[in-house]
Amino acid sequence: MLFAVPPLAGHVNPTVAVGAELVARGHEIAWTGPASALAGLLPARARILPAGEEDGGREIGGTYADLHERWRDLRGVGALRFLWEEALVPLARAMVPGVTRAVHAFEPDVLVADQQALAGPLVARRLGVPWATSASTSAELTRPFADFPKVGEWVAEQIAGLLAEFGSAGEGPDWDPRFSERLVLVFSTPELVGPSAEFASHFAFVGPAFGARPTPPDFPWQRLDPARKRVLVSLGTLNQEAGGRFYRSVLGAAERLAGEVQLVLAAPSALIGDPPGHLLLQERVPQLELLPHLDAVVCHGGHNTVCESLAHGLPLVVAPIRDDQPIVARQVVEAGAGVRVRFGRTRAEELRDALTAVLDDPGPRRAARRIQASFAAAGGAAAAADRLEKLL
């Protein structure tokens, strides 16, 4: 089985867990995508078949670092336009030759394509390889543009243009490279996504799949205070530099709650300065190892962090920034598992009140534990591997 992925940790991580399960069952696996980026996201012995960089991927807006620099301060429709025009479509265009070579060399029985690695379905359809979708976030499943039809039409036009460019436009009105007609692996559950929507039987809600991560950074475990409730504050790896104003509110909330709550802040020290002694500041934290020691999480609404927190039964304060994050934040709030605050305009008092709500009110914790139970029942990587094996 061949995984086609973009160079983004949140999209690669679920495939690591599923891949490990498939290897344990005797299958051969490989990944295809921008090799230099994937090398830092995959296990050391992972087989990587390059696709993207050698065919112009480095030219997408200069470098991936340049892309991030231009993307991080965008919001709303501007961020969406940038995502499609400057990232997803150019990445698909750059990856098609490499994915084609990867399929010829590896001869996969099944290709598993992330929803943001559109080259995978384009090549699989052209070469007649069965393919499945890896939906590492549930945003595309929720009709995200129902209230903004013009935006939805524009996204459809970007996809149609890409299909026409690679000769796939005439393959039927239902052909959408974001959704396999045979299997869509959704790394969530209806308890979080929302039970009202109806999905076809080939949409498999397998829950989050947690795989091996790079060696976690050193962490001062002895500084965790057992006498206070402990809360992680994290904006993920891509959003930290945009968090200057938000971090000031975090410091203010930490001061107001110092007698009851210990905040563990994952942020660049250059943006924080000299933190107060009651706050534990680390540039990077071993998140999966840390979560069992916490009482709540404050985050940007990234699907990975949200699911990892809920998998440990932790309620959330979510401050979405862009892309799928407002959708994931809405799911958390509608499920009763957390509170939403404004990323760009949250004051210290507002953040303090949100933290107090999720820490003192038993409702969010009960909802988080209900979702935690649904995740465990869904099966994770093992359930995803079961569904993939049925395509063989």
N, C-alpha and C positions, 0 to 999 in steps of 0.2 A: 504494500500500500504506500502511496506517495502523497505526502502532505504539501500542498501549495499554500504558502503563507506570506503575509507582508512582514516587514522588519519591525514589528511592534510586539513588545513583551506580552501584553494582554491578549493578543491573538495567537501567539505561539504557545503560551503556557498550557492551555488545555490539550493541545496536540502532543505535548511531552508526556502527559499522563496517559492519554489514550495509546500513544505509541509504545510506552513501556508495557501496558497491558497486552497489546498485540504481540510484542516480542516474547512475552512470557508464554503466550499461546502458540509460539512457533512460527509466527509470520515474520517476513522481512519488510522493513520499513525504511523510508528515506524522506528527506524534506527538500523542497526546491523553493528558491527565493534568493534575495540579495545575500550572498554568502558571507561577506564580512560582518554584516549585522547579525545574521542568524548564528554565527559561530559564538557570539557572546550570550545567546539566549538558549541554546540547546546543550544537552549533555556533551561531554568532551568527545565521546566516541560516535556521536550522531553522524550519519551519512548525509552530507549536504551536496546537492546538485545545483550549481550556480544558475541563477536566472535573474537578470535585471541589470546588475552593475556592468557586466561586460558588454551589454547591448544598449548602453545609453542611460542606465539607471542613475549613474553618478551625475548625469546632466540634468536630472529633474530639479529645476530650480537651483542648480549648483551642487549641493550635497544634502544629505538628510539633515545635517546640523543646520544648514541654511534654511531648509524647509521649516524646521521647528522654530527657528528664530523668527520667521515671518508669520508663522501660524499662531504662536502662543498668545498674542494679544488680541486675536480676532474673536468675535462673538456672533451668535445668531446666524443670519443668512450669509453674512460675510465669511464666517468660518466654514459653513457648508459649501459655498461656492469654491473656496480655496481647497477644501478636502477633495472635491471631485475634479476641478480643473487643474490643480497643481500637484495632486498626489495620486488619487486612485486611477484616473484614466492614464496619465503618463506612466505610472508604475505598471499597469496592465500592458501597455504598449511595449515597454522595455522588457517585461518578463516573458512575453510570448515566445520569442526564439529560444530562450533558455529552457522554458518549460517543455517546449517541443523536443529539444535535445534530451531532456531528462526522461521524458516518456519513452523515447526511442531507446535510450540506454538502459533504463531500469525496467521497462515493460511491466508497469503496474497492472494488477488485476482491478484495482479501484484507486481512483484519485480523490483525495479529500481536500476540498478547496475552501479556504476561509472566505467569508463574504466580501472581504476587502482585497482579495487576491483574484481579481477577475480574469487574469490570464489562465488560471486553472480550468475553469469551465469552457473558455474559448477553445483551448487546445483539446480538452477531453472530448468535446462534441465533434470537433473536426477529425480526430483520430479514432473515434468510436470507442473510447474508454469509459466504462461506467464511472460515474462520479457522484460524490455526496457533498453536501454543504456543511461546513463547520460554522455555526452561528455563535461566535464567542461573546456576543452581546445580543440581547433580545430586542433591541430597538427597532430593527427592520420588520419585526413580526407584529408590531403594534399599530400599523397604519400611521406612521409618524407625521405624514403630511395631510391627514384628513381635514384639518382645519386650515391648511395652507395649500389649496389645490394648485396654485400657480407654481409654488416651489416644487411640489410633486411632479408637475408636468416638466419642469426644467430638469430635474434629476432623470426622469424617463428619457428626455432628449439626449442627455449625456450618455446614457447606456445605449440608446439606439444608435448614436453616432459611432460608439466603439464597436458595436456589433456590425455595422455597415462597413467599417474600416477593415474588419477581418473576415468579411464575407459570410457573416452569420445572421444577417438581418432577415433572411427569407426562411428561417426555420420554424415559423409559426408564431402566432400572436402571443402565446403563453410563455415563450422562451425568455427567461430572465436569469442571467448568470448569478444572481444572488440567491437563487432557490433551486436546488436540485429537484427534479421530478420524481426521484427515487428515494432520497433520504436527506432530511435536514436534521442535523444534530443540534439541539438547543441546550446549551449549558446553563439551564435554569429550570424552574418548575412553574406550573400555573399558580401556585401559592404566592409567587413573587410577580410573575408576568401579569397575572390577573386571570381569573377563571372564565370571564365572560366571552372571550374570543373563541371561535371554533377553528380547529386546525385539522387538516387531513391526517390520515393515519401514518403517512410517511414523515410527519413531524414528530421527532422523538425527543421528549423532554427528559434528559438524562441527569440533570442537575450539574453543578460545577465539578470539574475534574482537576484535581490538584496533583501536579507532578513534582519531580525533583527540581530544585532551583539551584542557581549558582551558590557557592559557599557563602553562608550568611556572614555579615560583618560581625566583629566583636561587639558585644553589648554589655553594659554594666548592670548585670542582673541584680547585684547587691543593692543597687540604688532604688529599686522598686519598693515603694512604701506599703507594707501590709496594713497599715492603719488607715489608709485613705483609698477611696475608689480611684481606679487607674483608667485613663482614657488616652488612646492613641489619636494623634492629629496628623493626617497624611494627605497630601495632594497628589500622590503618585510621582512617578519618575519624570513625567513630561511637563508638569505644571508648576513645579516649585518656584521657578524664577518669576512667575506671574503673581505670586502670592504675597508680595510685600505688604499691601494694605490689610489683607486678610490676617496675616501673621500678627500685625499690631493688635487686631481685635482678639486674637488668640491669647496674646500676652496679657491683655486687659482682663479677659475672662479668667485666665489662670490666677491673676492677682486676687480677683474677687472670690474665687473658690479655693484659695490656697489652703484653708483649714480643713477642707473636706475631700478635695480632688487633686490627684497628681496627674498632670498632663505629660505625656511622652510625645514630643514634637519632632517629627521627621522633616527636617528642613535644612537648607544651607546656612551654616553659621554666619556667613557674611550678611545675610538678610535679617538676622536676629540680633546680632551684637552680643552683649554680655547678658545671658538669661538669668532670671532670678533663681535662687537656689532650690526652690520648690518645683521647678520645671526641669524635666530631663530632656535635653536637646541632643539629638543625634542626626547626622546628615543622612545616614541610612540605618534602617532597622531590620532585623530578621523577622519579618512580619508574621509569617505562619507560625514561627516558634513563640512569638510574643502574644498572639491573640488569646491563648488559653489563660493568660495572666491578667486580662483586662475586664473592664465592666462596660465599656462602650467605645465607639469609634466615631471620630469626626473626619469626613473625607469629602472628596470632590464629586462623588457619585460614579466613579469608574466601576465598570461591571465587575472586574476582578476583585477589587477591594471590598465592594459591597457584598459579593457572594462569599468571600472568605470570612468576612465579619459575621454574616448571618449563619454560615456553617458552624460557627462557634456560639450561636445563640446570642450575639451581641446587638443591642439596639444602636441606631445610627443617628448622627446629625449630618445631613448632606448639604453641601454648598456647590451645586453644579456650575460648571464653567461654560461648556460648549459641547457640540457633537451629540452623542447619545446620552450624555450625563443628565440633562433635564428629564429625559424619559425614564432613566433608571431611578432618579430621585423621586419622580412621581410614583413609580411602582412601590418604592419603599414606604412612602407616606400613605398611599392608598391601602397597602397591606397592614398598616398600623405599626410598622416596625421602626419608625423614626420620625424625625422632624426635619423640615427643609428650611434653610436660611439663604440669604442672598450673598453670593460670593463677593461681589464688588462693593456692597454697601452695608455689610453686616457690622454693627457696632458691638463693642465688648459686652454691653448689657444684653443685647439680643442673643449673642452666642452663649452667654452665661445662662440665660433663661432656657435656651434650647437644651443645653447640657443638663440642667436641673430637671427638665421635663423627662428626658429619656433615662436619667439615673434614678429618679424618685418615683415616677409613675410606673407601676408594674405592667401597664398595658403594652408599651413597646417591647419590653422584654418577653412577655408572653407571645406576642406576634413573632418576634425574632426566633423564639424557640419552636414555634409552629412551622416556620419556614425551614429551620434547621432540620426538623424531623422529615419534612418533605424532601429535602436534599438527600438525606441519608437513604430514604426509601427509593429515590429515583435511580440510584446505582452508580452514578458518576462514570468513571473511565471504563469500568467493567460493562455497564449497560451500553455505552457507546461502542465498545468493541463487539458486543453481541450483535448490535444492529448492523455494523459494518460487515461482519462475517456473513450475514444473510445476503449480502450483495455478491458474494463470491460464487 
